Amino acid sequence: MIFFNNVHSTLRSLSRLRNLQTISINLDVPRTYSRWSSRTPTRIVNEDELFDVEDTTVETVNYERKPRRRRSLNEASKKPSVSQKPSASPRSKTKENEKKSPFIVLEDGDRIISKLMTNVKTRKRREKNEEIILEGHRLIKEGIEAGGKPTAILFNNSSDLDLLNLPKDVKLYKVPYKTIKLWSTLTTSPGLIGIFKTPDLNKNPSNNAIPLTIICDNVREPGNLGSIIRAAAGVGCEKLILMKGCVDLWEPKVLRSAAGGHFRVPIVAFPMWDEIPSLIDVESNVFLADSNFGDEFLSKYSDEILETSMGVFNTDPEILKANIIINNDDINESTPINKTILKQLLLKLPIVPYYTLDYTKKEVVLILTGETMGLSVDSYTFLRDRKGVRINIPLLNGVDSLNVGVALGIVTFEMKRQFIKKQSELQ
């Protein structure tokens, strides 16, 4: 009985389902939002009504996406991405820069700069490394034209190199101006420094040189030595001899004062006095440029001036005579020698105005000395043995002496005038 009741209830429920209306769900509802897809731009239909635009024609834009082509594994292995390229080392970058650029750019404080400059800043290191330093466009150009070999050029402005005929193997370093100014010896640096191999100055004299040899003894002032070199090159002498005791030939102030004269005149640097006879003619006339006028040197000054000039000597006449050598025929090691005694010895040599002599008879040897140190004992011995003559330039208005470079110019150009006159008379 219970079984029939269950079957009856099931059939009743099924009959009711047949009478239900079928509900259709339209799934074509327009999508208004999509989370991961970009919106497609649409055109407003009534744009002319909304914005009051006369011309509503709008160019249709095609936003079709091009298919992306994927590279194969072989192509990916042949062309690695940028992230896969190994980073270049600083050394390889420097080599690349050297190939691309004719010069190397150095930063302030680079060790290359300090190493180059310290090797040429002192006389001892210059002589050891056989290098000199030339600063400024003029000196560097003079050095190159004279056959000098530059090893390195430090510059700030590349236009400074355009007028220099530099060899291909020279190293060029572009450095900051403040770095060049730090190593410069000038108040206003030209921003151009050249390092050269020490040139050979024992060259042949020029064809129009006069038979004149200039010997510098105890010239300690750099400016004076530079003026002497410049005047010697200007007058055209056969050779210039710098005795041991003179200032360094390649000192920066000497180079600036000489203005390129180093490369225009033969120079014999720092020989000994016993080597001089082999450097000059045996029959040459020897002269000494001296500002002392004669034996009246002692008599025309007061006792106070004498006491100051004699230094350690006492003004007592008897003691003064005992300290001054009257007979200058012999000088031995026991003789006390100083500047004052040498001055008295020179007073025994004859002295004449420079314009009263004929310099064209023989080769001329002219000896110069610095105003501070004066002549050495060896130079006096050489003058005495060669029967040298003192020549002076008469001065006015209480002027007792001239700068050694100025005096050299006056005397040597008088010599040149006489040689030119004699040549014209022979023709």
C-alpha positions as CSV (number, residue, x, y, z in Angstrom):
1,M,0.0,0.0,0.0
2,I,2.8,2.4,0.9
3,F,4.6,1.6,-2.4
4,F,1.6,2.6,-4.5
5,N,1.3,5.9,-2.6
6,N,5.0,6.8,-3.5
7,V,4.5,6.1,-7.2
8,H,1.4,8.2,-7.3
9,S,3.1,11.2,-5.7
10,T,6.0,11.0,-8.2
11,L,3.8,10.9,-11.2
12,R,1.9,13.9,-9.9
13,S,5.0,16.0,-9.7
14,L,6.1,15.1,-13.2
15,S,2.8,16.2,-14.6
16,R,3.2,19.5,-13.0
17,L,6.6,20.1,-14.6
18,R,5.0,19.8,-18.1
19,N,2.7,22.7,-17.3
20,L,5.6,25.1,-16.4
21,Q,6.5,27.8,-19.0
22,T,9.9,27.6,-20.5
23,I,12.1,30.7,-19.6
24,S,14.7,31.6,-22.3
25,I,17.8,33.4,-21.1
26,N,19.4,35.7,-23.7
27,L,23.2,35.4,-23.2
28,D,23.9,38.1,-25.9
29,V,24.1,40.8,-23.3
30,P,26.7,43.5,-24.4
31,R,29.8,43.3,-22.3
32,T,30.6,46.6,-20.5
33,Y,33.7,45.6,-18.7
34,S,36.6,43.2,-19.1
35,R,39.2,43.0,-16.5
36,W,42.3,42.0,-18.5
37,S,41.5,43.4,-22.0
38,S,42.1,46.9,-23.2
39,R,39.1,49.1,-24.3
40,T,38.6,49.6,-28.0
41,P,38.1,53.2,-29.0
42,T,34.6,54.0,-30.3
43,R,33.1,56.9,-32.3
44,I,30.3,59.1,-30.9
45,V,27.3,58.9,-33.2
46,N,25.9,62.3,-32.5
47,E,29.2,64.1,-32.1
48,D,28.0,67.1,-34.2
49,E,25.1,67.6,-31.9
50,L,27.1,67.4,-28.7
51,F,30.0,69.7,-29.7
52,D,28.5,71.8,-32.4
53,V,31.2,70.9,-35.0
54,E,30.5,71.7,-38.7
55,D,32.7,69.1,-40.2
56,T,32.0,65.7,-38.6
57,T,34.1,63.7,-41.0
58,V,36.6,61.7,-39.1
59,E,39.3,59.6,-40.6
60,T,38.9,56.0,-39.8
61,V,41.8,54.7,-37.9
62,N,42.7,51.0,-38.2
63,Y,43.9,49.7,-34.9
64,E,44.6,46.2,-36.1
65,R,47.4,44.6,-34.2
66,K,50.2,43.0,-36.2
67,P,51.0,39.5,-35.2
68,R,54.2,39.2,-33.2
69,R,56.8,37.0,-34.7
70,R,58.7,34.8,-32.3
71,R,62.4,34.2,-33.0
72,S,63.6,30.7,-33.2
73,L,66.1,29.2,-30.8
74,N,68.9,29.4,-33.4
75,E,68.3,33.2,-34.0
76,A,68.2,33.8,-30.3
77,S,71.6,32.1,-29.8
78,K,73.2,34.1,-32.7
79,K,72.0,37.5,-31.5
80,P,72.1,37.8,-27.8
81,S,70.1,40.4,-26.0
82,V,71.8,43.6,-24.6
83,S,71.4,42.2,-21.1
84,Q,73.4,39.2,-22.0
85,K,76.4,41.2,-23.3
86,P,79.4,41.1,-21.0
87,S,80.4,44.5,-19.5
88,A,83.7,45.9,-20.9
89,S,86.6,46.3,-18.5
90,P,88.1,49.8,-17.9
91,R,91.3,48.6,-19.6
92,S,89.5,47.5,-22.7
93,K,87.6,50.8,-22.7
94,T,90.9,52.7,-22.6
95,K,92.2,50.7,-25.6
96,E,89.0,51.4,-27.5
97,N,89.4,55.2,-26.8
98,E,93.0,55.1,-28.0
99,K,91.9,53.6,-31.3
100,K,89.0,56.0,-31.8
101,S,90.7,59.2,-30.6
102,P,94.2,60.5,-31.3
103,F,94.6,61.5,-27.6
104,I,93.9,60.1,-24.2
105,V,91.7,62.0,-21.8
106,L,93.0,62.0,-18.2
107,E,91.1,63.2,-15.1
108,D,92.5,65.5,-12.5
109,G,94.9,63.7,-10.2
110,D,95.7,60.9,-12.6
111,R,98.9,59.1,-11.8
112,I,100.2,59.3,-15.4
113,I,100.4,63.1,-15.1
114,S,102.2,63.1,-11.8
115,K,104.7,60.5,-13.0
116,L,105.5,62.4,-16.2
117,M,106.0,65.7,-14.5
118,T,108.0,64.6,-11.5
119,N,110.6,63.0,-13.9
120,V,111.4,66.4,-15.4
121,K,110.9,68.8,-12.6
122,T,114.3,68.5,-10.9
123,R,117.7,68.8,-12.5
124,K,118.9,65.4,-11.1
125,R,115.9,63.5,-12.6
126,R,116.1,65.4,-15.9
127,E,119.7,64.3,-16.3
128,K,118.9,60.8,-15.3
129,N,116.0,60.3,-17.6
130,E,117.5,62.5,-20.4
131,E,114.3,64.5,-20.7
132,I,113.4,68.2,-20.6
133,I,110.2,70.1,-20.3
134,L,109.1,72.8,-22.7
135,E,106.0,74.9,-21.9
136,G,104.1,77.0,-24.4
137,H,103.4,76.9,-28.1
138,R,106.5,78.8,-29.1
139,L,109.1,76.7,-27.3
140,I,107.5,73.4,-28.4
141,K,107.5,74.6,-32.0
142,E,111.1,75.7,-31.7
143,G,112.1,72.3,-30.3
144,I,110.4,70.3,-33.0
145,E,111.8,72.5,-35.8
146,A,115.3,72.0,-34.3
147,G,114.9,68.2,-34.5
148,G,113.8,67.6,-30.9
149,K,111.8,64.4,-30.3
150,P,108.7,64.9,-28.1
151,T,107.6,61.9,-26.1
152,A,104.4,63.4,-24.5
153,I,102.3,66.5,-24.9
154,L,99.8,67.6,-22.2
155,F,97.2,70.0,-23.5
156,N,93.8,71.4,-22.5
157,N,92.6,72.8,-25.9
158,S,93.0,70.6,-28.9
159,S,93.2,73.6,-31.2
160,D,96.7,74.2,-29.8
161,L,97.9,71.1,-31.6
162,D,96.8,72.2,-35.0
163,L,99.9,74.4,-35.7
164,L,102.4,71.8,-34.3
165,N,104.0,69.4,-36.7
166,L,103.9,66.5,-34.2
167,P,105.3,63.1,-35.0
168,K,102.9,60.2,-35.1
169,D,104.4,58.3,-32.2
170,V,104.1,61.1,-29.6
171,K,101.6,60.5,-26.8
172,L,98.9,63.1,-26.4
173,Y,97.1,63.7,-23.1
174,K,94.1,65.9,-22.7
175,V,94.0,67.1,-19.1
176,P,92.0,69.7,-17.2
177,Y,93.4,73.2,-17.3
178,K,93.7,73.4,-13.5
179,T,96.0,70.4,-13.6
180,I,98.3,72.0,-16.1
181,K,98.3,75.2,-14.1
182,L,99.3,73.2,-11.0
183,W,102.5,71.9,-12.7
184,S,103.2,75.1,-14.6
185,T,106.0,77.5,-13.6
186,L,104.2,80.5,-15.1
187,T,101.7,82.8,-13.5
188,T,99.3,82.4,-16.4
189,S,99.8,78.9,-18.0
190,P,99.4,78.6,-21.7
191,G,97.8,75.2,-21.2
192,L,100.4,73.3,-23.3
193,I,103.3,71.3,-21.9
194,G,105.7,69.2,-23.9
195,I,108.2,66.6,-22.7
196,F,111.2,66.1,-25.0
197,K,114.2,63.9,-25.1
198,T,117.3,66.1,-24.3
199,P,118.6,67.3,-27.7
200,D,122.2,67.2,-28.7
201,L,123.5,70.8,-28.7
202,N,126.9,70.1,-30.0
203,K,126.0,70.9,-33.6
204,N,127.8,72.8,-36.3
205,P,127.6,76.6,-36.3
206,S,125.6,78.4,-39.0
207,N,127.3,79.5,-42.2
208,N,127.2,83.2,-41.4
209,A,128.6,82.7,-37.8
210,I,131.4,85.0,-36.8
211,P,134.6,83.5,-35.3
212,L,133.5,84.1,-31.7
213,T,133.4,81.8,-28.7
214,I,131.6,82.9,-25.5
215,I,132.5,81.4,-22.2
216,C,130.1,81.8,-19.2
217,D,131.7,81.4,-15.7
218,N,129.6,81.4,-12.5
219,V,126.5,82.7,-14.1
220,R,123.9,81.7,-11.4
221,E,120.9,83.8,-12.3
222,P,118.5,81.9,-14.7
223,G,117.3,85.1,-16.4
224,N,120.9,86.3,-17.1
225,L,121.9,83.0,-18.6
226,G,118.8,83.0,-20.8
227,S,119.6,86.5,-22.0
228,I,123.2,85.4,-22.8
229,I,122.0,82.4,-24.9
230,R,119.5,84.6,-26.7
231,A,122.2,87.3,-27.5
232,A,124.7,84.6,-28.6
233,A,122.2,83.1,-31.0
234,G,121.2,86.5,-32.3
235,V,124.8,87.6,-33.0
236,G,125.7,84.2,-34.5
237,C,128.7,82.9,-32.6
238,E,130.5,79.7,-33.3
239,K,129.9,78.2,-29.9
240,L,128.7,79.0,-26.3
241,I,130.5,77.3,-23.5
242,L,128.8,77.0,-20.0
243,M,131.4,76.2,-17.3
244,K,130.6,74.1,-14.3
245,G,129.0,76.3,-11.7
246,C,126.5,77.9,-14.0
247,V,122.7,77.5,-13.6
248,D,121.0,74.5,-15.1
249,L,120.8,75.0,-18.9
250,W,117.2,73.5,-19.0
251,E,115.8,75.4,-16.1
252,P,112.3,76.7,-17.1
253,K,113.2,80.4,-16.5
254,V,116.4,80.0,-18.6
255,L,114.3,78.5,-21.4
256,R,111.8,81.3,-21.3
257,S,114.5,84.0,-21.3
258,A,116.4,82.4,-24.1
259,A,113.2,82.3,-26.3
260,G,114.3,79.3,-28.3
261,G,118.0,80.3,-28.4
262,H,119.0,76.8,-27.1
263,F,118.1,75.3,-30.5
264,R,119.9,78.0,-32.6
265,V,123.5,78.0,-31.2
266,P,126.0,75.2,-30.5
267,I,126.3,74.8,-26.8
268,V,129.0,73.0,-24.8
269,A,127.6,72.3,-21.4
270,F,129.7,72.2,-18.2
271,P,133.2,71.2,-19.2
272,M,136.3,71.6,-16.9
273,W,138.8,74.4,-17.4
274,D,141.5,72.0,-18.5
275,E,139.3,71.1,-21.4
276,I,138.9,74.7,-22.7
277,P,142.2,74.7,-24.8
278,S,140.9,71.8,-26.9
279,L,137.7,73.8,-27.6
280,I,139.2,77.0,-28.9
281,D,141.9,78.1,-31.3
282,V,145.4,78.2,-29.8
283,E,146.1,81.6,-31.4
284,S,142.8,83.2,-30.3
285,N,142.6,86.5,-28.5
286,V,141.0,86.3,-25.0
287,F,138.9,89.1,-23.6
288,L,137.0,89.6,-20.3
289,A,134.0,91.8,-20.0
290,D,134.7,93.7,-16.8
291,S,133.1,96.7,-15.1
292,N,136.2,97.7,-13.1
293,F,138.0,100.5,-14.7
294,G,141.6,100.1,-13.5
295,D,144.0,100.4,-10.6
296,E,142.2,103.4,-9.3
297,F,139.5,101.1,-8.0
298,L,140.8,101.3,-4.4
299,S,141.7,104.9,-4.3
300,K,138.4,106.4,-5.5
301,Y,136.3,104.9,-2.7
302,S,136.0,106.0,0.9
303,D,137.1,103.8,3.8
304,E,133.5,102.9,4.7
305,I,132.9,101.6,1.2
306,L,136.2,99.8,1.3
307,E,135.4,98.1,4.6
308,T,132.0,96.9,3.2
309,S,133.5,95.7,-0.1
310,M,136.5,93.9,1.5
311,G,134.2,91.9,3.8
312,V,136.4,90.1,6.3
313,F,139.4,92.3,5.6
314,N,140.4,95.0,8.1
315,T,140.7,98.5,6.8
316,D,144.2,98.9,8.4
317,P,146.5,99.5,5.4
318,E,149.2,97.1,6.7
319,I,146.8,94.2,7.3
320,L,145.1,95.0,4.0
321,K,148.4,94.7,2.1
322,A,149.1,91.4,3.8
323,N,145.8,89.9,2.6
324,I,145.9,91.2,-0.9
325,I,148.3,89.5,-3.4
326,I,150.4,92.1,-5.1
327,N,152.5,89.7,-7.1
328,N,150.1,87.6,-9.2
329,D,152.7,85.6,-11.0
330,D,152.1,82.5,-8.9
331,I,149.0,81.2,-7.1
332,N,149.3,78.1,-4.9
333,E,146.8,76.1,-2.8
334,S,147.8,78.0,0.4
335,T,146.8,81.3,-1.0
336,P,143.6,82.6,0.5
337,I,141.2,83.2,-2.4
338,N,137.9,85.0,-2.3
339,K,135.9,87.4,-4.5
340,T,137.8,90.5,-3.3
341,I,141.3,89.0,-3.9
342,L,140.2,87.9,-7.4
343,K,139.0,91.4,-8.1
344,Q,142.5,92.8,-7.1
345,L,144.2,90.2,-9.3
346,L,142.1,91.3,-12.3
347,L,143.1,94.9,-11.8
348,K,146.6,93.8,-12.9
349,L,145.3,92.9,-16.3
350,P,145.1,95.7,-18.9
351,I,141.7,97.2,-19.5
352,V,140.4,99.2,-22.6
353,P,137.0,100.4,-23.8
354,Y,135.4,97.8,-26.0
355,Y,135.2,100.0,-29.1
356,T,138.9,100.7,-29.3
357,L,140.0,97.2,-30.3
358,D,140.2,95.4,-33.6
359,Y,138.5,92.0,-33.2
360,T,139.0,90.8,-36.8
361,K,142.6,89.8,-36.6
362,K,142.1,86.4,-34.9
363,E,139.4,84.2,-33.4
364,V,137.8,85.9,-30.4
365,V,137.2,84.3,-27.0
366,L,134.9,86.4,-24.7
367,I,134.6,85.4,-21.0
368,L,131.5,86.5,-19.0
369,T,130.8,86.2,-15.3
370,G,127.9,86.6,-13.1
371,E,127.6,89.8,-11.0
372,T,126.9,87.8,-7.8
373,M,129.6,85.2,-7.7
374,G,132.3,86.7,-10.0
375,L,135.1,84.9,-11.7
376,S,136.5,81.6,-10.4
377,V,140.2,81.1,-9.7
378,D,140.6,78.8,-12.8
379,S,139.2,81.5,-15.0
380,Y,141.7,84.0,-13.8
381,T,144.5,81.5,-14.3
382,F,143.3,81.0,-17.8
383,L,143.2,84.7,-18.5
384,R,146.7,85.2,-17.0
385,D,148.2,82.4,-19.1
386,R,146.6,83.6,-22.3
387,K,147.5,87.2,-21.6
388,G,143.8,88.2,-21.6
389,V,142.6,91.8,-21.9
390,R,139.7,93.4,-20.0
391,I,137.2,95.3,-22.0
392,N,134.6,97.6,-20.4
393,I,131.6,99.7,-21.5
394,P,132.0,103.4,-20.3
395,L,128.9,104.4,-18.4
396,L,127.4,107.8,-17.3
397,N,125.2,109.1,-14.6
398,G,126.7,107.1,-11.8
399,V,125.7,103.7,-13.3
400,D,128.5,101.3,-12.3
401,S,127.6,98.2,-14.3
402,L,125.1,96.7,-16.8
403,N,123.2,93.5,-16.8
404,V,125.5,90.8,-18.2
405,G,123.1,90.0,-21.1
406,V,122.9,93.6,-22.1
407,A,126.7,94.0,-21.9
408,L,127.1,90.9,-24.0
409,G,124.8,92.3,-26.7
410,I,126.7,95.6,-26.9
411,V,130.1,94.1,-27.2
412,T,129.3,91.2,-29.5
413,F,127.4,93.2,-32.0
414,E,130.4,95.6,-32.2
415,M,132.5,92.6,-33.0
416,K,130.0,91.5,-35.7
417,R,129.9,95.1,-37.2
418,Q,133.7,94.9,-37.6
419,F,133.6,91.5,-39.3
420,I,130.9,92.6,-41.7
421,K,132.8,95.7,-42.5
422,K,136.0,93.7,-43.2
423,Q,134.2,91.3,-45.4
424,S,132.7,94.1,-47.5
425,E,136.1,95.7,-47.9
426,L,137.6,92.4,-49.1
427,Q,134.9,92.1,-51.7
